[in-house]
Amino acid sequence: MKWLALTLSAAGAFVMGATALPEAATALETPEAKTEASDLASHAMLDMFEEFGFPTLRPGQYVWHAVPESAGPERVVISLTDQLVYVYRGNTLMAVATISTGIEGRDTPTGIFAVRGKMPMYRSKKYDNAPMPFAQFIDEYGVALHGGYNPGYPASHGCIRLPVAFAKKLYTVTDVGTPVYIGA
């Protein structure tokens, strides 16, 4: 199953013109990968305007519409500048949500990652047993996409906090191997 997810995510990345992660790799944090992720994040804002109009999302809000699975594999694009996450199925933007990322000194990493593991409920081993519902880990240091407090600005220890209802939906459409692009 993991092999299939990695193969599908790689195929989807090639279709989108994006760099695919080598099967053995879990993250690309090279200058080129960071540039590519930032370019995708900038383009995602334009896709949001085309797909959803000009939504004004307040902290904790999201928009999501159904896109058939036949549209292609999922990918997640995160804009640290805009504090937004974009979810694509194939070439179609499916969802956008507000996020809260790492504070200065505990910055959220940038580059190209993949979902390494998922847990419906996880508790932080580093930060006072803090709940991390619908956690999807993207690196070996514990950085994850998960449900949590979303004030509308960076406030985490490096994780990408999502509105909880959005995190639950995202958890159901991604697999281990789903690409995650994090751009400035």
MARKE-616746 format. One record per atom (N, C-alpha, C): atom name; residue number from 0; x, y, z; residue in one letter. Coordinates in steps of 0.001 Angstrom, whole numbers, always signed. Layout:
<pts>
at;i;x;y;z;aa
CA;NUM;X;Y;Z;a $
...
</pts>
This chain:
<pts>
at;i;x;y;z;aa
N;0;+825;-1188;+0;m $
CA;0;+0;+0;+0;m $
C;0;+873;+1257;+0;m $
N;1;+1931;+1265;+834;k $
CA;1;+2822;+2417;+882;k $
C;1;+3474;+2624;-478;k $
N;2;+3901;+1535;-1118;w $
CA;2;+4527;+1631;-2431;w $
C;2;+3556;+2248;-3425;w $
N;3;+2291;+1812;-3379;l $
CA;3;+1278;+2345;-4275;l $
C;3;+1072;+3839;-4040;l $
N;4;+990;+4252;-2785;a $
CA;4;+798;+5662;-2462;a $
C;4;+1971;+6496;-2970;a $
N;5;+3197;+6011;-2772;l $
CA;5;+4375;+6747;-3253;l $
C;5;+4387;+6828;-4773;l $
N;6;+4021;+5728;-5429;t $
CA;6;+3989;+5708;-6889;t $
C;6;+2956;+6691;-7417;t $
N;7;+1758;+6672;-6817;l $
CA;7;+706;+7592;-7251;l $
C;7;+1084;+9042;-6997;l $
N;8;+1685;+9319;-5854;s $
CA;8;+2066;+10704;-5568;s $
C;8;+3166;+11163;-6519;s $
N;9;+4097;+10286;-6835;a $
CA;9;+5148;+10636;-7786;a $
C;9;+4559;+10887;-9162;a $
N;10;+3628;+10031;-9580;a $
CA;10;+2982;+10214;-10879;a $
C;10;+2229;+11530;-10914;a $
N;11;+1522;+11859;-9837;g $
CA;11;+793;+13115;-9761;g $
C;11;+1718;+14307;-9814;g $
N;12;+2854;+14213;-9162;a $
CA;12;+3811;+15317;-9170;a $
C;12;+4345;+15546;-10575;a $
N;13;+4620;+14467;-11321;f $
CA;13;+5105;+14633;-12673;f $
C;13;+4040;+15257;-13565;f $
N;14;+2782;+14873;-13368;v $
CA;14;+1700;+15453;-14139;v $
C;14;+1618;+16950;-13889;v $
N;15;+1805;+17360;-12649;m $
CA;15;+1711;+18768;-12287;m $
C;15;+2978;+19543;-12643;m $
N;16;+3994;+18864;-13121;g $
CA;16;+5247;+19530;-13414;g $
C;16;+6074;+19761;-12169;g $
N;17;+5685;+19136;-11085;a $
CA;17;+6393;+19311;-9824;a $
C;17;+7411;+18197;-9648;a $
N;18;+8389;+18460;-8817;t $
CA;18;+9413;+17474;-8528;t $
C;18;+8819;+16344;-7697;t $
N;19;+9084;+15121;-8103;a $
CA;19;+8636;+13975;-7314;a $
C;19;+9742;+13599;-6341;a $
N;20;+9351;+13170;-5174;l $
CA;20;+10322;+12701;-4192;l $
C;20;+10842;+11337;-4617;l $
N;21;+12135;+11114;-4550;p $
CA;21;+12638;+9773;-4790;p $
C;21;+12007;+8832;-3768;p $
N;22;+11770;+7580;-4160;e $
CA;22;+11048;+6660;-3292;e $
C;22;+11679;+6542;-1915;e $
N;23;+13006;+6572;-1820;a $
CA;23;+13661;+6417;-519;a $
C;23;+13669;+7720;+284;a $
N;24;+13451;+8845;-401;a $
CA;24;+13511;+10138;+284;a $
C;24;+12192;+10459;+966;a $
N;25;+12265;+11236;+2011;t $
CA;25;+11055;+11691;+2685;t $
C;25;+10954;+13203;+2665;t $
N;26;+12034;+13895;+2369;a $
CA;26;+11995;+15350;+2335;a $
C;26;+13105;+15874;+1433;a $
N;27;+12784;+16935;+728;l $
CA;27;+13775;+17677;-44;l $
C;27;+13772;+19100;+490;l $
N;28;+14863;+19492;+1119;e $
CA;28;+14965;+20841;+1664;e $
C;28;+16083;+21611;+982;e $
N;29;+16321;+21286;-287;t $
CA;29;+17330;+21975;-1070;t $
C;29;+16813;+23356;-1472;t $
N;30;+17694;+24255;-1879;p $
CA;30;+17217;+25564;-2349;p $
C;30;+16228;+25426;-3512;p $
N;31;+16471;+24474;-4401;e $
CA;31;+15567;+24275;-5541;e $
C;31;+14187;+23812;-5072;e $
N;32;+14157;+22889;-4109;a $
CA;32;+12880;+22388;-3586;a $
C;32;+12124;+23501;-2869;a $
N;33;+12844;+24323;-2127;k $
CA;33;+12207;+25437;-1419;k $
C;33;+11623;+26447;-2415;k $
N;34;+12347;+26705;-3490;t $
CA;34;+11855;+27615;-4524;t $
C;34;+10621;+27041;-5191;t $
N;35;+10680;+25756;-5528;e $
CA;35;+9530;+25121;-6171;e $
C;35;+8303;+25155;-5271;e $
N;36;+8473;+24860;-3986;a $
CA;36;+7350;+24879;-3050;a $
C;36;+6786;+26292;-2927;a $
N;37;+7645;+27291;-2889;s $
CA;37;+7175;+28685;-2808;s $
C;37;+6425;+29085;-4076;s $
N;38;+6918;+28647;-5231;d $
CA;38;+6216;+28944;-6486;d $
C;38;+4832;+28309;-6507;d $
N;39;+4744;+27055;-6045;l $
CA;39;+3448;+26380;-5995;l $
C;39;+2502;+27081;-5021;l $
N;40;+3029;+27554;-3887;a $
CA;40;+2200;+28266;-2912;a $
C;40;+1675;+29573;-3507;a $
N;41;+2508;+30283;-4247;s $
CA;41;+2064;+31526;-4890;s $
C;41;+992;+31248;-5929;s $
N;42;+1187;+30209;-6710;h $
CA;42;+210;+29848;-7746;h $
C;42;-1104;+29378;-7120;h $
N;43;-1027;+28736;-5962;a $
CA;43;-2227;+28223;-5294;a $
C;43;-3196;+29349;-4950;a $
N;44;-2678;+30504;-4594;m $
CA;44;-3552;+31638;-4286;m $
C;44;-4381;+32004;-5520;m $
N;45;-3759;+31985;-6694;l $
CA;45;-4498;+32263;-7931;l $
C;45;-5547;+31195;-8182;l $
N;46;-5192;+29934;-7936;d $
CA;46;-6156;+28842;-8084;d $
C;46;-7342;+29031;-7144;d $
N;47;-7081;+29512;-5928;m $
CA;47;-8159;+29737;-4971;m $
C;47;-9141;+30780;-5511;m $
N;48;-8621;+31860;-6076;f $
CA;48;-9493;+32894;-6619;f $
C;48;-10332;+32342;-7771;f $
N;49;-9723;+31513;-8628;e $
CA;49;-10450;+30929;-9758;e $
C;49;-11512;+29931;-9294;e $
N;50;-11194;+29125;-8297;e $
CA;50;-12088;+28053;-7859;e $
C;50;-13158;+28512;-6881;e $
N;51;-12796;+29407;-5956;f $
CA;51;-13710;+29789;-4880;f $
C;51;-14080;+31268;-4885;f $
N;52;-13602;+32024;-5852;g $
CA;52;-13842;+33461;-5824;g $
C;52;-12846;+34109;-4873;g $
N;53;-13286;+35099;-4154;f $
CA;53;-12421;+35806;-3220;f $
C;53;-12896;+35571;-1791;f $
N;54;-12756;+34337;-1311;p $
CA;54;-13242;+34092;+56;p $
C;54;-12350;+34778;+1079;p $
N;55;-12974;+35345;+2077;t $
CA;55;-12233;+35893;+3199;t $
C;55;-12356;+34876;+4323;t $
N;56;-11307;+34150;+4544;l $
CA;56;-11326;+33115;+5571;l $
C;56;-10781;+33688;+6868;l $
N;57;-11596;+33623;+7893;r $
CA;57;-11149;+34025;+9221;r $
C;57;-10446;+32838;+9867;r $
N;58;-9648;+33068;+10888;p $
CA;58;-8955;+31960;+11554;p $
C;58;-9924;+30828;+11902;p $
N;59;-9514;+29614;+11544;g $
CA;59;-10320;+28429;+11832;g $
C;59;-11326;+28081;+10754;g $
N;60;-11391;+28860;+9671;q $
CA;60;-12347;+28587;+8606;q $
C;60;-11685;+27880;+7430;q $
N;61;-12544;+27233;+6633;y $
CA;61;-12065;+26582;+5422;y $
C;61;-13190;+26481;+4414;y $
N;62;-12826;+26233;+3162;v $
CA;62;-13773;+25910;+2092;v $
C;62;-13342;+24571;+1503;v $
N;63;-14322;+23751;+1133;w $
CA;63;-14031;+22416;+613;w $
C;63;-15168;+22034;-324;w $
N;64;-14819;+21562;-1497;h $
CA;64;-15870;+21008;-2349;h $
C;64;-15415;+19663;-2893;h $
N;65;-16401;+18866;-3230;a $
CA;65;-16139;+17500;-3684;a $
C;65;-15480;+17514;-5054;a $
N;66;-14430;+16728;-5172;v $
CA;66;-13752;+16502;-6441;v $
C;66;-13615;+14989;-6561;v $
N;67;-14039;+14406;-7684;p $
CA;67;-13981;+12946;-7797;p $
C;67;-12551;+12414;-7698;p $
N;68;-12414;+11235;-7097;e $
CA;68;-11094;+10608;-6962;e $
C;68;-10434;+10397;-8315;e $
N;69;-11239;+10267;-9352;s $
CA;69;-10694;+10062;-10696;s $
C;69;-9918;+11271;-11202;s $
N;70;-10027;+12415;-10522;a $
CA;70;-9294;+13622;-10932;a $
C;70;-7795;+13460;-10766;a $
N;71;-7374;+12541;-9890;g $
CA;71;-5946;+12299;-9706;g $
C;71;-5571;+12244;-8237;g $
N;72;-4292;+12030;-7977;p $
CA;72;-3832;+11918;-6590;p $
C;72;-3832;+13273;-5880;p $
N;73;-3876;+13216;-4558;e $
CA;73;-3894;+14416;-3743;e $
C;73;-2481;+14956;-3543;e $
N;74;-2422;+16253;-3308;r $
CA;74;-1195;+16907;-2867;r $
C;74;-1599;+18086;-2012;r $
N;75;-733;+18439;-1083;v $
CA;75;-993;+19520;-143;v $
C;75;+47;+20604;-396;v $
N;76;-411;+21841;-490;v $
CA;76;+475;+22989;-690;v $
C;76;+220;+23965;+453;v $
N;77;+1293;+24369;+1117;i $
CA;77;+1182;+25263;+2271;i $
C;77;+1920;+26562;+1971;i $
N;78;+1242;+27682;+2238;s $
CA;78;+1856;+28997;+2112;s $
C;78;+2077;+29564;+3506;s $
N;79;+3337;+29665;+3902;l $
CA;79;+3647;+30247;+5207;l $
C;79;+3316;+31734;+5231;l $
N;80;+3534;+32414;+4125;t $
CA;80;+3251;+33845;+4040;t $
C;80;+1773;+34134;+4239;t $
N;81;+917;+33367;+3551;d $
CA;81;-524;+33591;+3608;d $
C;81;-1193;+32858;+4764;d $
N;82;-461;+31951;+5428;q $
CA;82;-1020;+31119;+6491;q $
C;82;-2273;+30388;+5985;q $
N;83;-2100;+29743;+4802;l $
CA;83;-3156;+28961;+4182;l $
C;83;-2603;+27624;+3718;l $
N;84;-3473;+26610;+3719;v $
CA;84;-3165;+25310;+3150;v $
C;84;-4136;+25082;+2000;v $
N;85;-3614;+24519;+912;y $
CA;85;-4398;+24230;-279;y $
C;85;-4313;+22730;-528;y $
N;86;-5441;+22103;-824;v $
CA;86;-5465;+20673;-1107;v $
C;86;-5960;+20477;-2538;v $
N;87;-5155;+19768;-3305;y $
CA;87;-5483;+19482;-4701;y $
C;87;-5787;+18000;-4855;y $
N;88;-6674;+17722;-5785;r $
CA;88;-6870;+16356;-6273;r $
C;88;-6614;+16461;-7768;r $
N;89;-5508;+15869;-8202;g $
CA;89;-5077;+16068;-9585;g $
C;89;-4743;+17532;-9793;g $
N;90;-5292;+18121;-10847;n $
CA;90;-5053;+19537;-11149;n $
C;90;-6101;+20454;-10537;n $
N;91;-7048;+19893;-9796;t $
CA;91;-8171;+20665;-9283;t $
C;91;-7996;+20998;-7812;t $
N;92;-8116;+22284;-7505;l $
CA;92;-8082;+22719;-6111;l $
C;92;-9377;+22266;-5445;l $
N;93;-9243;+21505;-4382;m $
CA;93;-10386;+20922;-3696;m $
C;93;-10736;+21680;-2419;m $
N;94;-9730;+22220;-1710;a $
CA;94;-9985;+22827;-406;a $
C;94;-8914;+23856;-62;a $
N;95;-9316;+24809;+782;v $
CA;95;-8398;+25821;+1315;v $
C;95;-8783;+26035;+2773;v $
N;96;-7784;+26154;+3647;a $
CA;96;-8045;+26415;+5066;a $
C;96;-6991;+27344;+5629;a $
N;97;-7371;+28051;+6677;t $
CA;97;-6407;+28848;+7419;t $
C;97;-5547;+27902;+8258;t $
N;98;-4340;+28321;+8556;i $
CA;98;-3413;+27505;+9338;i $
C;98;-2684;+28383;+10348;i $
N;99;-1968;+27735;+11232;s $
CA;99;-1045;+28413;+12126;s $
C;99;+234;+27598;+12135;s $
N;100;+1340;+28238;+11762;t $
CA;100;+2616;+27533;+11631;t $
C;100;+3586;+27980;+12722;t $
N;101;+4845;+27600;+12561;g $
CA;101;+5851;+27828;+13585;g $
C;101;+6209;+29279;+13835;g $
N;102;+6434;+29579;+15111;i $
CA;102;+6876;+30913;+15510;i $
C;102;+8359;+31068;+15173;i $
N;103;+8848;+32303;+15199;e $
CA;103;+10262;+32559;+14932;e $
C;103;+11112;+31792;+15940;e $
N;104;+12107;+31103;+15419;g $
CA;104;+12968;+30279;+16254;g $
C;104;+12502;+28831;+16326;g $
N;105;+11274;+28591;+15973;r $
CA;105;+10706;+27235;+15871;r $
C;105;+9964;+27149;+14542;r $
N;106;+10681;+27585;+13518;d $
CA;106;+10094;+27732;+12193;d $
C;106;+9625;+26403;+11607;d $
N;107;+8537;+26479;+10858;t $
CA;107;+8070;+25342;+10076;t $
C;107;+9058;+25166;+8925;t $
N;108;+9528;+23943;+8670;p $
CA;108;+10490;+23744;+7576;p $
C;108;+9843;+23998;+6219;p $
N;109;+10657;+24413;+5251;t $
CA;109;+10172;+24618;+3886;t $
C;109;+10831;+23614;+2958;t $
N;110;+10134;+23325;+1868;g $
CA;110;+10630;+22382;+885;g $
C;110;+9534;+21425;+468;g $
N;111;+9957;+20255;+4;i $
CA;111;+9026;+19238;-476;i $
C;111;+9117;+18036;+457;i $
N;112;+7983;+17652;+1007;f $
CA;112;+7902;+16571;+1978;f $
C;112;+6863;+15555;+1510;f $
N;113;+6683;+14524;+2281;a $
CA;113;+5620;+13543;+2041;a $
C;113;+5093;+13103;+3395;a $
N;114;+3830;+12724;+3431;v $
CA;114;+3266;+12186;+4664;v $
C;114;+4013;+10891;+4974;v $
N;115;+4649;+10848;+6152;r $
CA;115;+5446;+9683;+6572;r $
C;115;+4651;+8719;+7436;r $
N;116;+3675;+9240;+8152;g $
CA;116;+2871;+8427;+9048;g $
C;116;+1667;+9214;+9501;g $
N;117;+631;+8496;+9921;k $
CA;117;-622;+9130;+10330;k $
C;117;-1118;+8491;+11617;k $
N;118;-1708;+9306;+12484;m $
CA;118;-2335;+8808;+13715;m $
C;118;-3586;+9644;+13970;m $
N;119;-4736;+8991;+14167;p $
CA;119;-5962;+9760;+14388;p $
C;119;-5917;+10605;+15661;p $
N;120;-5200;+10145;+16684;m $
CA;120;-4984;+10974;+17882;m $
C;120;-3577;+10703;+18383;m $
N;121;-2827;+11759;+18498;y $
CA;121;-1450;+11671;+18974;y $
C;121;-1276;+12730;+20049;y $
N;122;-394;+12457;+20989;r $
CA;122;-63;+13442;+22028;r $
C;122;+1433;+13715;+21945;r $
N;123;+1768;+14995;+21965;s $
CA;123;+3154;+15420;+21826;s $
C;123;+4009;+14886;+22969;s $
N;124;+5133;+14320;+22595;k $
CA;124;+6099;+13869;+23596;k $
C;124;+6994;+15028;+24041;k $
N;125;+7076;+16078;+23234;k $
CA;125;+7945;+17215;+23533;k $
C;125;+7239;+18340;+24296;k $
N;126;+5951;+18525;+24036;y $
CA;126;+5270;+19720;+24521;y $
C;126;+4065;+19374;+25398;y $
N;127;+4332;+18960;+26630;d $
CA;127;+3324;+18781;+27672;d $
C;127;+2142;+17907;+27273;d $
N;128;+2420;+16865;+26493;n $
CA;128;+1367;+15913;+26143;n $
C;128;+239;+16575;+25344;n $
N;129;+551;+17661;+24631;a $
CA;129;-459;+18414;+23881;a $
C;129;-1142;+17517;+22855;a $
N;130;-2464;+17630;+22737;p $
CA;130;-3180;+16804;+21757;p $
C;130;-2892;+17260;+20328;p $
N;131;-2736;+16291;+19439;m $
CA;131;-2506;+16542;+18018;m $
C;131;-3469;+15653;+17222;m $
N;132;-4762;+16028;+17186;p $
CA;132;-5723;+15181;+16486;p $
C;132;-5483;+15150;+14974;p $
N;133;-5698;+13986;+14407;f $
CA;133;-5556;+13759;+12961;f $
C;133;-4160;+14140;+12477;f $
N;134;-3149;+13683;+13207;a $
CA;134;-1750;+14016;+12920;a $
C;134;-1243;+13279;+11693;a $
N;135;-565;+14037;+10832;q $
CA;135;+101;+13495;+9654;q $
C;135;+1534;+14018;+9677;q $
N;136;+2463;+13134;+9993;f $
CA;136;+3856;+13521;+10188;f $
C;136;+4572;+13633;+8854;f $
N;137;+5418;+14688;+8730;i $
CA;137;+6099;+14924;+7461;i $
C;137;+7617;+14896;+7570;i $
N;138;+8159;+14809;+8771;d $
CA;138;+9611;+14695;+8896;d $
C;138;+9972;+13852;+10112;d $
N;139;+11250;+13566;+10236;e $
CA;139;+11706;+12685;+11326;e $
C;139;+11781;+13391;+12677;e $
N;140;+11519;+14690;+12719;y $
CA;140;+11607;+15442;+13969;y $
C;140;+10252;+15638;+14649;y $
N;141;+9179;+15147;+14039;g $
CA;141;+7854;+15245;+14639;g $
C;141;+6987;+16357;+14101;g $
N;142;+7450;+17079;+13079;v $
CA;142;+6610;+18112;+12481;v $
C;142;+5446;+17420;+11780;v $
N;143;+4239;+17941;+12032;a $
CA;143;+3035;+17308;+11497;a $
C;143;+1999;+18347;+11100;a $
N;144;+1113;+17932;+10219;l $
CA;144;-134;+18646;+9986;l $
C;144;-1106;+18042;+10981;l $
N;145;-1811;+18859;+11765;h $
CA;145;-2772;+18318;+12727;h $
C;145;-3775;+19391;+13136;h $
N;146;-4884;+18944;+13696;g $
CA;146;-5884;+19865;+14204;g $
C;146;-5361;+20582;+15428;g $
N;147;-5767;+21841;+15590;g $
CA;147;-5328;+22584;+16761;g $
C;147;-5735;+24038;+16710;g $
N;148;-5289;+24776;+17716;y $
CA;148;-5591;+26204;+17857;y $
C;148;-5118;+26952;+16631;y $
N;149;-5979;+27791;+16094;n $
CA;149;-5710;+28471;+14844;n $
C;149;-6021;+29960;+14998;n $
N;150;-5074;+30758;+15534;p $
CA;150;-5346;+32176;+15773;p $
C;150;-5230;+33072;+14542;p $
N;151;-4722;+32526;+13424;g $
CA;151;-4577;+33341;+12216;g $
C;151;-3182;+33886;+12004;g $
N;152;-2248;+33429;+12816;y $
CA;152;-852;+33849;+12680;y $
C;152;+18;+32703;+13212;y $
N;153;+1337;+32728;+12924;p $
CA;153;+2221;+31668;+13422;p $
C;153;+2200;+31612;+14951;p $
N;154;+1948;+30408;+15496;a $
CA;154;+1864;+30258;+16952;a $
C;154;+2257;+28853;+17411;a $
N;155;+2810;+28027;+16502;s $
CA;155;+3115;+26646;+16871;s $
C;155;+4614;+26471;+17113;s $
N;156;+4988;+25266;+17491;h $
CA;156;+6400;+24906;+17674;h $
C;156;+7019;+24374;+16393;h $
N;157;+6356;+24584;+15259;g $
CA;157;+6862;+24134;+13966;g $
C;157;+5854;+23329;+13175;g $
N;158;+4859;+22782;+13859;c $
CA;158;+3811;+22030;+13171;c $
C;158;+2906;+22971;+12375;c $
N;159;+2097;+22378;+11513;i $
CA;159;+1095;+23106;+10759;i $
C;159;-250;+22789;+11406;i $
N;160;-776;+23745;+12151;r $
CA;160;-2066;+23550;+12819;r $
C;160;-3187;+23878;+11845;r $
N;161;-4144;+22981;+11787;l $
CA;161;-5290;+23098;+10898;l $
C;161;-6560;+23228;+11730;l $
N;162;-7631;+23837;+11173;p $
CA;162;-8918;+23749;+11862;p $
C;162;-9255;+22262;+12056;p $
N;163;-9761;+21892;+13209;v $
CA;163;-9944;+20467;+13537;v $
C;163;-10861;+19761;+12536;v $
N;164;-11975;+20381;+12167;a $
CA;164;-12887;+19738;+11208;a $
C;164;-12200;+19545;+9861;a $
N;165;-11374;+20504;+9458;f $
CA;165;-10619;+20384;+8208;f $
C;165;-9581;+19271;+8327;f $
N;166;-8873;+19223;+9458;a $
CA;166;-7854;+18190;+9677;a $
C;166;-8468;+16799;+9562;a $
N;167;-9673;+16643;+10077;k $
CA;167;-10367;+15350;+10009;k $
C;167;-10663;+14970;+8553;k $
N;168;-11146;+15925;+7760;k $
CA;168;-11438;+15656;+6346;k $
C;168;-10151;+15367;+5580;k $
N;169;-9112;+16171;+5838;l $
CA;169;-7837;+15966;+5154;l $
C;169;-7282;+14579;+5448;l $
N;170;-7403;+14160;+6693;y $
CA;170;-6905;+12853;+7132;y $
C;170;-7540;+11727;+6314;y $
N;171;-8795;+11912;+5909;t $
CA;171;-9490;+10856;+5168;t $
C;171;-9106;+10793;+3696;t $
N;172;-8522;+11859;+3134;v $
CA;172;-8216;+11852;+1696;v $
C;172;-6729;+11685;+1388;v $
N;173;-5880;+11709;+2400;t $
CA;173;-4439;+11552;+2169;t $
C;173;-3988;+10168;+2604;t $
N;174;-2825;+9782;+2116;d $
CA;174;-2205;+8512;+2473;d $
C;174;-738;+8762;+2782;d $
N;175;-86;+7772;+3354;v $
CA;175;+1369;+7837;+3477;v $
C;175;+1908;+7990;+2064;v $
N;176;+2785;+8959;+1887;g $
CA;176;+3346;+9237;+568;g $
C;176;+2741;+10451;-111;g $
N;177;+1615;+10963;+377;t $
CA;177;+1017;+12160;-222;t $
C;177;+2024;+13308;-145;t $
N;178;+2314;+13964;-1275;p $
CA;178;+3291;+15059;-1233;p $
C;178;+2749;+16295;-515;p $
N;179;+3656;+16955;+211;v $
CA;179;+3347;+18173;+951;v $
C;179;+4412;+19201;+583;v $
N;180;+3993;+20281;-60;y $
CA;180;+4889;+21349;-486;y $
C;180;+4715;+22515;+481;y $
N;181;+5787;+22942;+1121;i $
CA;181;+5713;+24047;+2073;i $
C;181;+6600;+25179;+1549;i $
N;182;+5951;+26282;+1195;g $
CA;182;+6668;+27427;+650;g $
C;182;+6507;+28658;+1505;g $
N;183;+7493;+29533;+1399;a $
CA;183;+7455;+30796;+2149;a $
C;183;+6403;+31726;+1596;a $
</pts>
